[in-house]
Amino acid sequence: MTQPPQPPNEPPQGGFGAPQDPPPGGFGAPTPPPAEPFGKQPATPPGGFGAPQTPQTPPPAGPPQQPGPGYGYPQDQQPGPGYGYPQGQPPQPGYGYPQGQPPQPGYGYPQAPVPGQPQQGYGFPQGLPPGQPPQQGYGYQTTPMQQQPYPPQQNGNGSKKFTTQMQIIVAASVAVVLIVGAGIWFSSSGGDDGKKDKASQSSGGTTEGKDGGQGGAVGGGGKEKAPADPKSKVAFQLPEPKVNDVTKIDGSWLTDKAYVKTGLNEIVGYDLAKGTKLWSIPLAGQVCAASRHMSKDYRTAIAFEEAKPTKAKKYQPCNQVGAIDLNTGKLMWSKSVTAATSGDQPLRYDGITLSGTTVAAAGTEGGAAFDLNTGAERWKPKVSADGCYDAGYAGGEALAVLRKCGTYDDPQLVIQALNPTTGAPLSSYKMPPGVDYASIVSTKPLVVAADVGDTAGDGSGISDFFSIDASTGKLLTRIAADGEKYAARCASTKVESCQKLAVGNNRIYVPTEDHEGGGEYGDTNEIVSFDLTTGKPTSDRADAGDRYTMFPLRMDGGNIIAYKTPPYDKGGQIVSIDGATFKQTVLMENPSEESVRDAESSFSGDYSEMLYSAGRLYISQTMISKTTGSSLDGKEYLAVSFGTS
């Protein structure tokens, strides 16, 4: 989201949740921490009928009794401690839904039933309507063939045995039910492997994988493969440019030939393996916004300041839009536009994105769009009778906008899916009252994050996720994301800024907050998911392991690429999590040498960018300040790279 127009000499805005100072520490903040911090931090923030059961037969005389424990749902059980179950032990009830008991509010369950959606109950697996593959819990055992029939009922005179005839009838009935159930399970789970959606690639890490929210196949289709030896080496380290004040350096991209990173008043392409400079694009001023997305031929868009800072004008306006060719290292075009509300002053931008060949940039005075290849204007800010304006765009596979209406004290936010060529709205969804800021997590499917009524309480900018049908503008589901339980983050003042989450397989994948692990010391966490149609938690769960924590980086087909933040004496890891089985495969394990750990840990999780592809990991800063030499080796890094080959 945006703030009211800023005087030209005010510092840049932004940050997670309400703007704030960045947290101390970074990737792998030690537990316990070493004697000194890992590196300086920015001074300014930027969720069938159970298992087949014996048909109900007339019980013997006497009042019927409830089935005994173990036959459908446990009696008097309470959820285990922590986040589900201790490592290495059988699963216990957790994540807000004790097995076999009615779901309770929390962990994303809607407080009221969602119209038209199947409801949770004593027999429906979570997130699946009737007729879908059975899952563990709610009366199901591991496979349909393992379920046992209920024991004989008792009456007031004590137990009675079934007659031989009754036993034959029951056995035959159970066999029929099991055969039919197995047939339904087979027909719903098989023969669909060849229908795989293609996932787009974007550095934002929120692209869609294969549709699996309604029982379709999930997982697989990823390009990232485990190397013979996942142990990595440092490929290169780029020193920070020297600055005298807090400076934004947003923007990093990967092509098949170069790692490209924003520098000081320039954008530089580096050799993927060696880090040697391949080319440089000088700019009139500093980059102030960068698209997360690229075209298939490696073109992208940036917004930058009109000039370099001077003593008289310390903060230059961010009013230039440009397109860069990441293959050739050329600035293809750059320009500014004026808005009807800004007189002859160029429109200022605080966000920019790309969808197809449309570059869309917006600020407090509205938005404008350009052709990626030519720079021709596609639309520009217009006067709106209702006082609405385009506050920010999100791109990728589709284009969406957050429109802001009303007053600063009483805003009304509207999410629209747009035609990328004309800017015409395809659908609209009005955010509920109490939402002053919102971020677009994904455009296809359309998912929005917001801190409703400032209830998140942790500065994450997220209290709820909203899954919206982009074709109709109707709300599919609203997912409660308690700030005390989940650790994804969005900069509330930026429309396309969310981190530590991913969208794919008709799910949203989020990390849980850190909590005490099973070892003697050190925290851990998990990655879990919610169904974007029902809003319910799924059975997905990936454990980081003792003393590690983890979060998603992006989708890889139907799999999740995640980074595991290490303990103080280890290096970080990149893992691929199979979207179907949630089995983890280690793709990279970084060195544990102290100097390397220090470099890796010097990057703050909230103020850095991570790109991983084909056995290479690149971590870079998004904000730098005056060098203090506060890292343990006295060096400050713009970026570090690791490789397994």
QUIBEL-V843849 format. One record per residue. N is the residue number from 1. SS is DSSP state (h for helix, s for strand, l for the rest). Layout:
N&SS / N&SS
This chain:
1&l / 2&l / 3&l / 4&l / 5&l / 6&l / 7&l / 8&l / 9&l / 10&l / 11&l / 12&l / 13&l / 14&l / 15&l / 16&l / 17&s / 18&l / 19&l / 20&l / 21&l / 22&l / 23&l / 24&l / 25&l / 26&l / 27&l / 28&l / 29&l / 30&l / 31&l / 32&l / 33&l / 34&l / 35&l / 36&l / 37&l / 38&l / 39&l / 40&l / 41&l / 42&l / 43&l / 44&l / 45&l / 46&l / 47&l / 48&l / 49&l / 50&l / 51&l / 52&l / 53&l / 54&l / 55&l / 56&l / 57&l / 58&l / 59&l / 60&l / 61&l / 62&l / 63&l / 64&l / 65&l / 66&l / 67&l / 68&l / 69&l / 70&l / 71&l / 72&l / 73&l / 74&l / 75&l / 76&l / 77&l / 78&l / 79&l / 80&l / 81&l / 82&l / 83&l / 84&l / 85&l / 86&l / 87&l / 88&l / 89&l / 90&l / 91&l / 92&l / 93&l / 94&l / 95&l / 96&l / 97&l / 98&l / 99&l / 100&l / 101&l / 102&l / 103&l / 104&l / 105&l / 106&s / 107&l / 108&l / 109&s / 110&l / 111&l / 112&l / 113&l / 114&l / 115&l / 116&l / 117&l / 118&l / 119&l / 120&l / 121&l / 122&l / 123&l / 124&l / 125&l / 126&l / 127&l / 128&l / 129&l / 130&l / 131&l / 132&l / 133&l / 134&l / 135&l / 136&l / 137&s / 138&l / 139&l / 140&s / 141&l / 142&l / 143&l / 144&h / 145&h / 146&h / 147&l / 148&l / 149&l / 150&l / 151&l / 152&l / 153&l / 154&s / 155&s / 156&l / 157&l / 158&s / 159&s / 160&l / 161&l / 162&l / 163&l / 164&h / 165&h / 166&h / 167&h / 168&h / 169&h / 170&h / 171&h / 172&h / 173&h / 174&h / 175&h / 176&h / 177&h / 178&h / 179&h / 180&h / 181&h / 182&h / 183&h / 184&h / 185&h / 186&h / 187&h / 188&h / 189&h / 190&l / 191&l / 192&l / 193&l / 194&l / 195&l / 196&l / 197&l / 198&l / 199&l / 200&l / 201&l / 202&l / 203&l / 204&l / 205&l / 206&l / 207&l / 208&l / 209&l / 210&l / 211&l / 212&l / 213&l / 214&l / 215&l / 216&l / 217&l / 218&l / 219&l / 220&l / 221&l / 222&l / 223&l / 224&l / 225&l / 226&l / 227&l / 228&l / 229&l / 230&l / 231&s / 232&l / 233&s / 234&s / 235&s / 236&s / 237&s / 238&s / 239&s / 240&l / 241&l / 242&l / 243&l / 244&l / 245&l / 246&l / 247&s / 248&s / 249&l / 250&l / 251&l / 252&s / 253&s / 254&s / 255&l / 256&l / 257&l / 258&s / 259&s / 260&s / 261&s / 262&s / 263&l / 264&l / 265&l / 266&s / 267&s / 268&s / 269&s / 270&s / 271&s / 272&l / 273&l / 274&l / 275&l / 276&l / 277&s / 278&s / 279&s / 280&s / 281&s / 282&s / 283&l / 284&l / 285&l / 286&l / 287&s / 288&s / 289&s / 290&s / 291&l / 292&l / 293&l / 294&l / 295&l / 296&l / 297&l / 298&l / 299&s / 300&s / 301&s / 302&s / 303&s / 304&s / 305&l / 306&l / 307&l / 308&l / 309&l / 310&l / 311&l / 312&l / 313&l / 314&l / 315&l / 316&l / 317&l / 318&l / 319&l / 320&s / 321&s / 322&s / 323&s / 324&s / 325&s / 326&l / 327&l / 328&l / 329&l / 330&s / 331&s / 332&s / 333&s / 334&s / 335&s / 336&l / 337&l / 338&s / 339&l / 340&l / 341&l / 342&l / 343&l / 344&l / 345&l / 346&s / 347&l / 348&l / 349&l / 350&l / 351&s / 352&s / 353&s / 354&s / 355&s / 356&l / 357&l / 358&s / 359&s / 360&s / 361&s / 362&s / 363&s / 364&l / 365&l / 366&s / 367&s / 368&s / 369&s / 370&s / 371&s / 372&l / 373&l / 374&l / 375&l / 376&l / 377&s / 378&s / 379&s / 380&l / 381&l / 382&l / 383&l / 384&l / 385&l / 386&l / 387&l / 388&l / 389&s / 390&s / 391&s / 392&s / 393&s / 394&s / 395&l / 396&l / 397&l / 398&l / 399&s / 400&s / 401&s / 402&s / 403&s / 404&s / 405&s / 406&s / 407&l / 408&l / 409&l / 410&l / 411&s / 412&s / 413&s / 414&s / 415&s / 416&s / 417&s / 418&s / 419&l / 420&l / 421&l / 422&l / 423&l / 424&l / 425&s / 426&s / 427&s / 428&s / 429&s / 430&s / 431&l / 432&l / 433&l / 434&l / 435&l / 436&l / 437&l / 438&s / 439&s / 440&s / 441&s / 442&s / 443&s / 444&l / 445&l / 446&s / 447&s / 448&s / 449&s / 450&s / 451&l / 452&h / 453&h / 454&h / 455&l / 456&l / 457&l / 458&l / 459&l / 460&l / 461&l / 462&l / 463&l / 464&s / 465&s / 466&s / 467&s / 468&s / 469&l / 470&l / 471&l / 472&l / 473&l / 474&l / 475&s / 476&s / 477&s / 478&s / 479&s / 480&s / 481&l / 482&l / 483&l / 484&l / 485&l / 486&s / 487&l / 488&l / 489&s / 490&l / 491&s / 492&l / 493&l / 494&l / 495&l / 496&l / 497&l / 498&l / 499&s / 500&l / 501&s / 502&s / 503&s / 504&s / 505&l / 506&l / 507&s / 508&s / 509&s / 510&s / 511&s / 512&s / 513&l / 514&l / 515&s / 516&s / 517&l / 518&l / 519&l / 520&l / 521&l / 522&l / 523&s / 524&s / 525&l / 526&s / 527&s / 528&s / 529&s / 530&s / 531&s / 532&l / 533&l / 534&l / 535&l / 536&l / 537&s / 538&s / 539&s / 540&s / 541&s / 542&s / 543&s / 544&l / 545&l / 546&l / 547&l / 548&l / 549&s / 550&s / 551&s / 552&s / 553&s / 554&s / 555&s / 556&s / 557&l / 558&l / 559&s / 560&s / 561&s / 562&s / 563&s / 564&s / 565&s / 566&l / 567&l / 568&l / 569&l / 570&l / 571&l / 572&l / 573&s / 574&s / 575&s / 576&s / 577&s / 578&l / 579&l / 580&l / 581&l / 582&l / 583&l / 584&s / 585&s / 586&s / 587&s / 588&s / 589&s / 590&l / 591&l / 592&l / 593&l / 594&h / 595&h / 596&h / 597&h / 598&h / 599&h / 600&h / 601&h / 602&l / 603&l / 604&l / 605&l / 606&l / 607&l / 608&s / 609&s / 610&s / 611&s / 612&s / 613&s / 614&l / 615&l / 616&s / 617&s / 618&s / 619&s / 620&s / 621&s / 622&l / 623&s / 624&s / 625&l / 626&l / 627&l / 628&l / 629&l / 630&l / 631&l / 632&l / 633&l / 634&l / 635&l / 636&l / 637&s / 638&s / 639&s / 640&s / 641&s / 642&s / 643&s / 644&l / 645&l
